[in-house]
Amino acid sequence: MNPEAVIVEIRAGAGGEEAALFAADLYRMYLKYAAAKGWQQKLLNTNATELGGFKQIIFELRGNDASSEMQYEGGVHRVQRIPKTEKQGRVHTSTASVAVLSKPKETQIKINPNDLKIEVCKSSGPGGQNVNKRMTAVRIVHLPSGIAATSQTERSLPQNKENAMAILEAKLLEKQEMEQMEGLSEKRKAQIKWARRADKIRTYNFPQNRLTDHRIKKSFHNLEAIMDGRLDKLIKTLNQSL
């Protein structure tokens, strides 16, 4: 049996640099959880900020039960805390969105090479500076759908192209699944519990040392441990409740 694989996309939302720092915290949280589970990890694309946050980061997790354990992480994550950038000690509210995409099996998505527009450019780092003088960043556009995927994490063009294709295939599968969902009744959609990216699912309240999942109306304490990747209790509760 092949291990399950998912592609996770985290994007900074409302809150400027603090939202980007929170996106980075979520990324580290999932990586530590994955490491504890023995899952393989692969970075597919990043758009970093100068303070160490991420406007966007996309990565793959592969391992036993990866899909079933990550299935309820998609949605808007909200954080309430005093940002590192805050001088007067005020609590700010920021958000980051998480999308968990199934990595398609070979037979699930067929792409006509003639439907692809492939662009190559120089990789860039925080602030727009070029971190790689060679043309290694890849952007692939699927012309029929308009869906695009980019990768610039690797130093070689073929590796970035492979990463971008993996992201594109996962996004096309998501689009296909959403179109299938649109044809179902509201009752059936509720049974499947389709998670929209725009749904606020969770609040991380640092002053009160508490995480609240709004879907199950349940709170979990010891936020520091949760952010350190100890998600077992939370994920087990979600899988039993949703």
C-alpha positions as CSV (number, residue, x, y, z in Angstrom):
1,M,0.0,0.0,0.0
2,N,1.4,3.4,-1.1
3,P,1.5,6.0,1.7
4,E,-1.0,8.8,1.3
5,A,0.2,12.2,0.1
6,V,-1.3,15.7,0.5
7,I,-0.2,19.1,-0.7
8,V,-0.6,21.8,1.9
9,E,-0.8,25.5,0.9
10,I,-0.6,28.2,3.6
11,R,-1.3,31.8,2.7
12,A,-1.0,34.9,4.9
13,G,-4.3,36.7,5.2
14,A,-5.3,39.8,7.1
15,G,-2.7,41.3,9.3
16,G,0.3,42.3,7.2
17,E,3.7,41.0,8.4
18,E,2.1,39.4,11.5
19,A,-0.1,37.3,9.3
20,A,3.0,36.2,7.4
21,L,4.8,35.3,10.6
22,F,1.7,33.3,11.7
23,A,1.8,31.5,8.4
24,A,5.4,30.5,9.1
25,D,4.4,29.3,12.6
26,L,1.6,27.1,11.1
27,Y,4.2,25.7,8.6
28,R,6.6,24.8,11.5
29,M,3.7,23.3,13.5
30,Y,2.7,20.9,10.6
31,L,6.3,20.0,9.9
32,K,6.9,19.0,13.5
33,Y,3.7,17.0,13.6
34,A,4.7,15.3,10.3
35,A,8.2,14.5,11.7
36,A,6.7,12.9,14.8
37,K,4.5,10.8,12.5
38,G,7.4,9.7,10.4
39,W,6.0,11.4,7.3
40,Q,8.1,12.5,4.4
41,Q,8.2,16.2,3.7
42,K,8.9,18.1,0.5
43,L,9.0,21.9,0.0
44,L,7.3,22.9,-3.3
45,N,7.2,26.7,-3.3
46,T,7.7,29.7,-1.0
47,N,7.2,33.4,-1.0
48,A,9.1,34.6,2.0
49,T,9.2,38.0,3.8
50,E,12.2,39.9,5.2
51,L,11.2,39.1,8.8
52,G,11.0,35.4,8.3
53,G,7.4,35.0,7.5
54,F,5.7,33.6,4.4
55,K,3.2,35.3,2.1
56,Q,2.7,31.8,0.8
57,I,4.3,28.4,1.3
58,I,3.3,25.1,-0.4
59,F,4.7,21.7,0.7
60,E,3.9,18.0,0.4
61,L,3.4,15.5,3.2
62,R,3.5,11.8,2.5
63,G,3.0,9.0,4.9
64,N,0.5,6.6,6.5
65,D,-2.8,8.4,7.3
66,A,-1.5,11.7,6.0
67,S,-4.7,12.5,4.1
68,S,-7.1,11.4,6.8
69,E,-5.2,13.2,9.6
70,M,-4.8,16.5,7.6
71,Q,-8.3,16.5,6.1
72,Y,-9.8,19.0,8.6
73,E,-7.0,21.5,8.6
74,G,-8.3,23.4,5.6
75,G,-9.9,26.9,6.2
76,V,-9.0,30.2,7.8
77,H,-6.9,30.1,11.0
78,R,-7.1,33.2,13.2
79,V,-4.4,34.2,15.7
80,Q,-4.8,36.6,18.6
81,R,-1.4,37.7,20.2
82,I,1.0,40.5,20.7
83,P,3.1,40.6,17.5
84,K,6.9,40.9,17.5
85,T,6.4,44.1,15.5
86,E,4.0,45.7,18.1
87,K,5.7,48.4,20.2
88,Q,2.9,49.1,22.7
89,G,2.0,45.6,23.8
90,R,-1.4,45.5,22.1
91,V,-3.0,42.2,21.1
92,H,-3.6,42.0,17.3
93,T,-5.8,39.6,15.3
94,S,-4.4,38.2,12.1
95,T,-5.3,35.3,9.8
96,A,-3.8,32.7,7.5
97,S,-5.6,30.3,5.2
98,V,-4.7,26.7,4.9
99,A,-5.7,24.5,1.9
100,V,-5.1,20.7,2.0
101,L,-5.2,19.2,-1.5
102,S,-5.1,15.6,-2.3
103,K,-2.1,14.6,-4.5
104,P,-3.7,13.0,-7.6
105,K,-2.9,9.4,-8.5
106,E,-1.5,9.0,-12.0
107,T,-4.9,8.0,-13.4
108,Q,-6.9,10.8,-11.8
109,I,-5.7,13.8,-13.8
110,K,-4.7,13.8,-17.5
111,I,-3.2,17.0,-18.8
112,N,-2.6,17.7,-22.5
113,P,0.9,19.2,-22.8
114,N,-0.6,21.6,-25.5
115,D,-2.8,23.1,-22.8
116,L,0.2,24.3,-20.8
117,K,2.1,27.6,-20.9
118,I,5.4,27.2,-19.2
119,E,7.4,30.4,-18.2
120,V,10.9,30.4,-16.8
121,C,12.4,33.3,-14.8
122,K,15.0,34.1,-12.1
123,S,14.2,33.0,-8.6
124,S,13.7,35.9,-6.1
125,G,13.9,36.2,-2.4
126,P,12.4,38.6,0.3
127,G,12.0,42.1,-1.0
128,G,12.3,41.0,-4.6
129,Q,16.1,40.5,-4.6
130,N,17.4,37.8,-6.9
131,V,18.7,34.9,-4.9
132,N,19.6,32.9,-8.0
133,K,21.2,34.4,-11.1
134,R,20.1,31.5,-13.2
135,M,16.7,31.1,-14.8
136,T,15.4,28.3,-12.6
137,A,12.0,29.5,-11.3
138,V,9.0,27.9,-13.2
139,R,5.4,29.1,-13.7
140,I,3.0,26.8,-15.4
141,V,-0.4,28.0,-16.6
142,H,-3.2,25.5,-17.5
143,L,-4.8,27.5,-20.3
144,P,-8.3,25.9,-20.3
145,S,-8.8,26.6,-16.6
146,G,-6.5,29.6,-16.1
147,I,-5.0,27.8,-13.0
148,A,-1.3,28.6,-12.5
149,A,1.4,27.0,-10.3
150,T,4.9,28.3,-9.5
151,S,8.0,26.8,-7.9
152,Q,11.4,28.4,-7.2
153,T,12.6,26.4,-4.2
154,E,15.1,24.2,-6.1
155,R,18.3,25.2,-7.8
156,S,17.5,23.3,-10.9
157,L,14.9,24.0,-13.6
158,P,13.7,20.3,-14.0
159,Q,13.1,20.0,-10.2
160,N,11.1,23.3,-10.1
161,K,9.1,22.2,-13.1
162,E,8.3,18.9,-11.4
163,N,7.2,20.8,-8.2
164,A,5.0,23.2,-10.2
165,M,3.4,20.3,-12.0
166,A,2.6,18.6,-8.7
167,I,0.9,21.8,-7.4
168,L,-1.0,22.3,-10.7
169,E,-2.3,18.7,-10.7
170,A,-3.5,19.0,-7.1
171,K,-5.3,22.3,-7.9
172,L,-6.9,20.8,-11.0
173,L,-8.1,17.8,-8.9
174,E,-9.6,20.2,-6.3
175,K,-11.4,22.1,-9.1
176,Q,-12.8,18.8,-10.5
177,E,-14.0,17.8,-7.0
178,M,-15.6,21.2,-6.4
179,E,-17.5,21.0,-9.7
180,Q,-18.7,17.6,-8.7
181,M,-19.8,18.9,-5.3
182,E,-21.8,21.7,-6.9
183,G,-24.1,19.1,-8.5
184,L,-25.0,17.6,-5.1
185,S,-27.8,18.6,-2.8
186,E,-27.1,20.8,0.2
187,K,-27.9,17.8,2.5
188,R,-25.3,15.7,0.7
189,K,-22.7,18.5,0.9
190,A,-23.4,18.7,4.7
191,Q,-22.8,15.0,5.0
192,I,-19.5,15.1,3.2
193,K,-18.6,18.2,5.3
194,W,-16.9,20.0,2.4
195,A,-14.5,22.5,3.8
196,R,-14.3,25.9,2.0
197,R,-11.0,27.8,2.2
198,A,-12.9,30.9,3.3
199,D,-14.5,29.2,6.4
200,K,-13.0,30.4,9.7
201,I,-12.3,27.1,11.5
202,R,-10.0,27.9,14.4
203,T,-8.6,30.6,16.7
204,Y,-5.2,30.5,18.4
205,N,-5.5,32.8,21.5
206,F,-2.0,33.3,23.0
207,P,-3.0,35.6,25.9
208,Q,-5.4,32.9,27.1
209,N,-3.1,30.0,26.1
210,R,-6.0,28.5,24.2
211,L,-6.9,27.0,20.8
212,T,-10.6,26.9,19.9
213,D,-11.9,24.9,17.0
214,H,-15.2,26.6,16.0
215,R,-16.6,23.6,14.1
216,I,-16.8,21.4,17.1
217,K,-17.0,24.3,19.6
218,K,-14.2,22.9,21.7
219,S,-11.1,24.5,23.2
220,F,-7.7,23.0,23.9
221,H,-5.1,24.5,26.2
222,N,-1.3,24.5,26.3
223,L,-1.0,26.4,23.0
224,E,2.8,26.3,23.1
225,A,2.8,22.5,22.9
226,I,0.3,22.6,20.0
227,M,2.4,25.1,18.1
228,D,5.3,22.7,18.7
229,G,3.5,20.1,16.6
230,R,1.6,18.1,19.3
231,L,-1.6,17.9,17.4
232,D,-2.6,14.3,18.2
233,K,-5.4,15.2,20.7
234,L,-6.8,17.9,18.4
235,I,-6.8,15.8,15.3
236,K,-8.2,12.7,17.0
237,T,-11.1,14.8,18.4
238,L,-11.8,16.3,15.0
239,N,-11.8,12.9,13.3
240,Q,-14.3,11.6,15.9
241,S,-16.5,14.7,15.8
242,L,-16.7,15.7,12.1
